[in-house]
Amino acid sequence: METKTPQFDALLDKIFESLVPHKRVCKWQGEHKYCEGEFDITKEDIEFLKMLRVPTPNYCPTCRRMNRYAFVNSINLYKRDNNAPGKEGKIISFVPPVSPLIVYDLDSYIKNFDSNTYGTFYDESKTFLDQFWDLRLRVPQPAIIRDPSSINSEYSINGRNLKNGYYVSGGWNSENLWYCNTVNDSRNVMDSLLVHFGENSYEIVSCEKCYNSKYLYFSDNCIDSNFLYDCNNCTDCFGCVNLRNKSNCIFNVQYTKEEYRKQISDINLKSRKSIKEISEEFWKFVKLQPVRAERHERVNNVSGTNISDSKDCHDVFDTVKSTHVLHCDNVIANHDSMDAAVSGGSERLYSTIAVGSKSSNVKFSFASKFITESELLINCRNINNCFACVGLDNKNYCIFNRQYEKEEYYKELDKIKSSLLRKGEYGDFFSLPFSTYAYNGSTSDFVFPLSKEEVEKIGGLWQIETESNAVGMDLVKTEDIPDNIDDVEDDILTKALVCKETGKPFRITESELEFYRIHSIPLPDIHQIKRIKDRYKYLGDYRMNSSICNMCEKSIITTYDSKDGWNLYCDDCYKREIL
């Protein structure tokens, strides 16, 4: 097949000729506690690199994940100046005030400028990254990314067809959500993460088709239940682990319907103190029970965890309906991709995050959708054959936001990529300064928390403090608010609660209070961002650990750390003993 970038392809083929499995040293070695230091380039890595036409990465898989997730904001919102012409005052934005980016309110961003006007020529006398950084600083950034189809969801980001969302990231086809991340086709859900087809539920993590339930983890098809871990098709169950097709069970003990109702009536779920005591008892019970080292459903030849309906996927997490992907996370219906995260319905992606919606052959890009045959894109959509562009929409054959004719484009592209490859500057994702977010305001801070000094050491931005949404309100210590939801008065809406862990004030909204009362849930005593951050801990840190099956004693690979007291079972033993 005729190549469109002959110089680049010849150089890359030369590299591939001598490329064999080997060990490399990560560029971030010694910079932070998560770095793997020395890492392997495996035979499978090489197969993907050749298929996707990229050289070997310079960072270990963990550092590559850290870097990518620093380009995603899981729901930190700020008040900052609106930089749009003719606009004044503060706007709600996911871009922190400390960021040097130009930020427009969403309406101004959509209506008032053409990103091609910022186009520039590539200057070989200057470094590529310096020129790209200059373009990044000049092209306005939307204050928030939210689909126009969403209604009454100003404090939400990403997603589509969301109605009445408050502090929601990734709410899809859903209604009445509060403090949620990645929730699809759900109604009336609060404080939850990775939920599909949920309704009238609170504090549920990685659950599907659960109704009228609270404190559920990795459970599906459960109704009218509380405190479940890895349960399926259960109704009226409490404090249970590993149950299948059960009802009227308490801590895995079977009761009659009448006995169950009597026992449950004695449990006070309206009390914050009671919930804390039950939670402590529940998690002790969970660790006594067999736990699947890897959670898979309907898979073939996979490694990682939380994988379903997929095959030939390795070192992947939270992956659905995908084939032949490597080092990927949070992908749905993706194929032939490596180092991709937060994506759906796409193929042949490499080193991307938040790139999807039928995208194909995309590399080193973030926050872009409907993209084909493009590289190094930031916040673009409906793009074909573009390189190193920011904020473009419905464009073809652009470099540094400058429009080219087709033949001219490929000639310039070949020259730039060849130059970058020769200098060793081609093949890695953006460095941290290119992120829209401060590191401690990104998803990386949830999964790979670092100190301010560690972040600055690897080039990241640090947001000193977020602005409170409780300015001017009376502050109340959480120990001074009623323990029982029945005792909470409406005047709580005029006060700000002081988080018992972070010391940050937070407020209770009217719709939130109504939800607590309807579902008999005590008021929280933790700030909403800290609650969201804590919820991510249930998913692990995207790292696989070596361990031993506690039943057959064979070696297993798992995201769980056996030092934390988990009773880990391999897949065969779990199925034999539990299912």
N, C-alpha and C positions, 0 to 999 in steps of 0.2 A: 504493500500500500504506500502511496506517495506521502512523504512526510511534509508537513507544513513548516517545521522548524528544523531543517537539516543539520545545521551546525550544532544546535543543542542536542539533538538526538544522537549524533555521532559521538559527542563528548560523553553522554550518558551511557551509551552502549559500551564505550571503552571502560567505564567504571564497572559496569555489570560483568564484563569479561572476567575480571579477577575477583568478583565478589563471592565470598564463601562464608558460611557460618563462622562467626568470630565474636570476641568480647570487645566492648567499647567502654570508655569511661565517660560518665555523664558530665556535661559542662557545669552542672550545679552541684557536683560532688563536694560535700563538706559545707554547703551553704545553708542547709536546713535538715531537720531530722527525718524527713520522709524520703529523701533521695536514696536510690538503690546503689549509687556509686558505680560499680562495674555492672554492666548488663549485657545480655546476649542478643546478638542479631542471629535469629534462628533461620533454619531453612524455610519455614513458613513465612517469616518476615520478608525474606528475599523474594519469594514468589509474589507476594503482594506488591513489594516495591517495584518489581519488574512490570507487573500488570498495570500499575498506576503511574509508572514512568517518573519515579522520584528517587533521589539518592538516599543513603542511610541516614536516619535521624541522629542528632547529636546529644539527645537527652534520653534518659531512661523512661520506660513507660509511665511510672508514677509521676515524674516531673512533667512529662507531656500532659498528663491528665490535670495536674495542678494548674499548669499554665492555661490550658483550655478553659477550665471552669472559672478562672479569674476573669473571663470575658462574658460571664453570665451573672445576672443579678436575680437572686431568688426572692426578692421583695423588699429590699431596702429602698425607701422613698425619702426624698428630701424636698425642702423648699429652697429655691435658688432663683437668681435673676433670669428674666426672659430677655434673651439677646436679639429677638426678632425686631426688625426695623419698625419703628412707630409703636412698639409695645413697651409697657413699663410694668413694674411690680414683680411680685414673686409668682412662681409657678411650681406645681408638683412635678417632680422629675426623678428618674432613677439615676441621673447623672449627679454626683456629689458636688457641692459648692467648690471643693478644692480642685476639681478638674479644670484644666485649661481649655477645654473644648467650648466652641460656640454652640449654644443651646437655644432652639426655637420651641415655642409651644407647638403642639401637634398640628393645629389648624394652619398656622403660618408655615410650618415645614412642608405640609402637603401642597399648599396653594402658591407660595410666593417666590420660588426660585427654581432654577434649572442647574443641576450640578455640573453640567458641561461647561458652564461659564467659569468654573474654577480650574478648567483643564490646563495642563502645562506640558512642555516637552521634557523628555528625559535628557538629563545633562550628564554625560559620561565623566565630566571632571568632578562631579559631586558624588557622594555615596548614595546608593539607592535608598537606603532607609532614611537618611536625612531628608531626601526629596519627598518620600512618601509621608514622613511625619509632618512636613510642611503642608502637604495637601490635607492630611488628617485634621490639622489645626484650622485650616481655612474653610473647609466644608461644614456647614451647620449640621448639628446632630439633633434629632427629635428629642424633646424632653422625655418622652415615654414611647414605647412601642405597644400599641394597642389596636386591635382590629376595629374599624368603624362600626362593625355589626354589634359590638358590645354596648350595653345600655346601663346607665347608672353604675359605672364601674371605674370611676376616675382614679381610685387608689388601687388599680390593678394593672398588671403588665402582661403582654403576650396573650395567647389564647384567641378564641373566636366564639362569637355567639354566646357571650356571657352577659347575664342580666343580674344586677344587684350583687356585684362582687366587691368585697372590701379586703384589701391586703391579700390579693390573689395573684399568683404567678402561674400562668398556664391553665386557665379555666376554659374548657372547651364544651360548647353546647350545654351549658349548665346555668343554674339559677339559684340565687340565695346562698352564696359562699362567703365565709369569713376566714381569714388567716390560713389559706390553703395553697398548696403547690401541686401542680400537675393533677388536675381533677377533670375527668371527662364524663359527660352525659349524666350529671348528678344534680340533686336538688336538696337544699337545706342541709348543708354539710359545713362543719366548723372545725378548725384546728386539725387538718388532715393532710396527708401526703400520699401521692400515687393512688388515687381512687378512681375506679371505673364503675359507672352505674350504681352509685351510692345514693342513699336517701335518708334524711332524718337521722344523721349520724354525727358523732363527735369523737375526736381523737382516734382516727383509724388510719393505719399505715399499710400501704401495699395491699389493698383489699379490693375485691370485685363483687358487685351485686350483693351488697350488704345493706340491710334496712333496719332503721330504728335501733341502732346499736351504738355502744360506746367502748372505747379502749380496746380496739381490735387490731391485731398485728398479723400480717401475712395470712389472712383468712378470707375465704370466698363463700358466697351464697349463704350468709348467716343472717338471721332475723331475731329481733328482740333479745339480744344477748349483750353481755358485758365482760370485759377482760378475757379475751380469747387469743391464743397464739397458735398459728398453723392449724386452723380448723376449717372444715368444709361441710357445707350443707347442714348447719346446725341451727336449731331454733330453741329459744328459751334455755340458754346455757350461760354459766357464770364461772369465771376463773378456770377455764379449761384449756388443755393443750393437746394437740394431735388428734382431736376427735373428728370422726367422719359419720355423717348421717345420724346425728344424735339429737335428742331433745331432753329437757328437764334434767340437766347434769350440773353439779356444782363441784368444782375442783376434781373433775373426772369421775365423780361418784354419781351413779344413776339414782334418780328419785322418781316417784310417781308424780303426776301432774299436781296433785293436791299437796304433796310433801314439798315439792319444789316451790310452789307459790308461798307456802308458809315460811320456808327458809328465807326466801328472797325478801319477804315483807319485813324481816327483822334486820335487813341490811340498809344502812342509811347512805344512799348515793347522793343526797343533797348536801352533805357535809364535806367541806374541804379536808378536814382532819381525818374523817372516815375514809375518804378516797385515797389519801396518802397511805394510811395503814393497810388498806386492801391492796394497793399497788405494790407495796413492799412485800406483802405475803405472796401476791401473784407472781412476781418476778423470781422470788426464791423457788416457787413451785415450778416455774418454767425451766429453770436450770437443773432441776432434778429429773426432768423428762428427756427422752431422746429428742435430739434436734437434728434436722437434716443438714449435713455439711454443705450441700448445695441444693438450692430450691429450683427444680426444673419440672416442666410439664410438657409432655408430647415433644420431645427433642431427640436429635440424633447427632452424635459426635460434637458435643459442646463442652466448654469449661467456663466457669464463672458462677454467677448466681442470679436468681430471679429471671430465668430464661424460659420462654414458652413458644411452642409452635415454630421452632427454628432448627436449623441444622448447619453443621460445619462452621460453628462460631466459637472462637476461643478468646479467653481473657475478656469476656464481655459481661455486662451487668445491666439488669433491667432492660432486657432485649426481647422483642416480640415479633413473630412472623418474619424473621430475617434469615438470610443464607449467606455463607461465606463472608463473614466479617471478623475482624481482628482488632483487639484493643479498643472496643467500642462500648458506649454506655447510653442508656436512655434512647434507644432507636427502635422504631416500629417500621416493619416492612422495608428494611434497607438491605442492599445486596452489594457484594464485591467492594467492601469499603474497609478502610483501616484508619484508626485514630480519629473516628468521628463520634460526636456526642450530640444529644438533643436533636434528633432528626427523624423524619418520617417520609416514607414513600420515595426514597431516593437511592441512587446507585453510584458506584465508583467515586466515592468521596475519600479524600485523604486530608487529615489534619484540619478538621472543621468542627465548629460548634454552632448550634442554632442555624444550620443550613439544611433546608429540606424542601418540602412541597414539590415533589417531582423534579428535584435537581439531579444533575448527572455530570460526571467528570468535572468535579470542583475540588480545588486544593487550597489550603492555607487561607480559609475565609471564615467569617462569622457574621451572625445576624443578617442573613440573606436568604431569599427564597425564590423559587422558580428560576434557577440558574443552570446554564449548561456551558461546558467547555471554557471555564474561567478560573482564574487564580487571584489570590490576594485581594479579595473583596471585603468591604466593610459596609454593612447596612445598605445592601443593594437588593433589587428585585426585578424580575422579568428581564434577565440579562443573558446574552449569548456572546461568547468570544470576547471577553474583556479581561484586562490584566491591571492589577494595582489601582483600583478605583474605589471611591467613597461616595455613597449616597446616590448612586445612579438608579434610574427607573426606565424600563423599556428602551434599552440601548444595546447596540452591537458594535464590536470592533473599536473599543476605547482602551487607551493606556493613560494612566494618570488623569482620568476624566476627559482626555482629549479625543475627539472623534477622528478616526482614520478610515480611508478606503480599505477594502478587504485585503488586497495585495500588499498595500503599504503597512497595514497592521501586522501581518505575519512576518514581514521583513524586519520590522522594528522589534517585534516580540522575540524573534530568534536571536537578534543581537543582544537584547537585554538579558534574556535567560541564559544565554551562553556566557556572557560576561559574569553574571552572578554565580554560575556553576563553577567557572574557573577560579573565582575568588573564594569559593567555599561559603558563599552567602545565600545559596539556594537550597531549600529542603526542610526548613523548620517553620513552625507556626510563628505568629507575631510575638515579639517580646512584650513583657508586661506593660510598658508605658503606652502601648497602643490601645489598651483596654479602655472602654467607656467608664469603667468603675474603679473605685479604690479596692484594693485587695480585701480589706476587712468589710467591704460592702458587697462582696461577690459570693458566689456559691463555693468557691475554693475555701473561704473562711469557715464555711459550715463543715466541709469534709476534711480539709487540711489546714487547720488554724495555725497561724504563725504570729510571732511577736512583731511589733512595729519595726524593730531593728532587723529582724530576719527578712521582712518584706522589702524594706529599703535596700537591703544587701543584694537582692535579686532584681532590683529595678522597679518594684511595684509602688503604687501610690497608696497613701494611708490617709483615711478620712478621720480627723481628730474627733469629731462628735457630730451626731445627727441632731437635727432640730426637733424638739419635742412637739407633739400635736396637742399638748396639754398646757400651753403657755397661758398664764393668768388664772389658772384654776387652783382651787384649794387642794393642797397635797395631803394625802391620807396614807399612813403606813398600812400595809396589807394586814398586819396583825390586829389592826383596829377596825377592819370591816367585818361584817357578819360572816360567821363560818357557814351558816345554812342559807341557801338561796331564798328560802321562804321568809327570811328576816331582812332581806335587802329592800330598802326603800328607793323610790324613784329619784331621790336627791343624789344618788350615787352618780347620776349622769352629769352632775355639775362639779364633780370632784375628779382629781387625778390620783390614781393609786401609785405608790412607790414600789417598784419591783424589789422583792426581798433578796434577789441575787445580784442584780446589776445596779440597783439604786436609781434606775431611770424611771421617770414618771410615764404612765400610760393611762388612757381613758377607756371607759366602757361606753359604747354607742347604744342608742335606743334600740335598734334592731338586734344587736348582740344581747342586750339584757332580756329582751323578749324571748330569744332563743333559749337562754339559760333557764328562764322560768318555765317555758313550755316543756323542756326536756329534763327538768329537775337537775340542773348542773350547778355546782357552786361557782362563785366568781373566781377567776384565776388570780394568783398572786405573783405571777411571772410576766414580764413584758412580752408582748407578742413576738418580737424578733427573736428573743431568747427561746421562746417556745418553739418557733419554727426551726431554729438552729438545733435545739435538742432533739427534735423529731428526726432530723437527718442521721443522727447517730445510730438509729435502728438499721439503717441501710449499710453500715460499715464504711470503709474508706477506699473502696475499689482496689484493695490489695488482697492477694491470695496468700494464705499461710499454710505451711505444712503441719499436719497433725496426724492423729491416730484414731481410727474408729474404736469407740469404747466397747463395741460388741465383738468384732472379729479381729481387731488390732491391726488391720492392714493400713497402709499409708493413705492419707486422703489430703486433698487440697481444699481449703475453705476460706471464706472471708471472716469466719469467726476466729477469735483468739482463744485457744484452749486455756490460757492463763486466767481468763475471766470466769472460768468455772462451768462452761457449757458442756453438756453431756452429748458429744458429737457422735453421730452414726453415719456410716457410708450409705449410699443410695440403696444398695442391695439389702443391707440389714434393716434400714428404716422401712422399706417396703414389706419386708418379711415380718417385722415385729409390730408395725403400726397399721399398715394399710390392709 
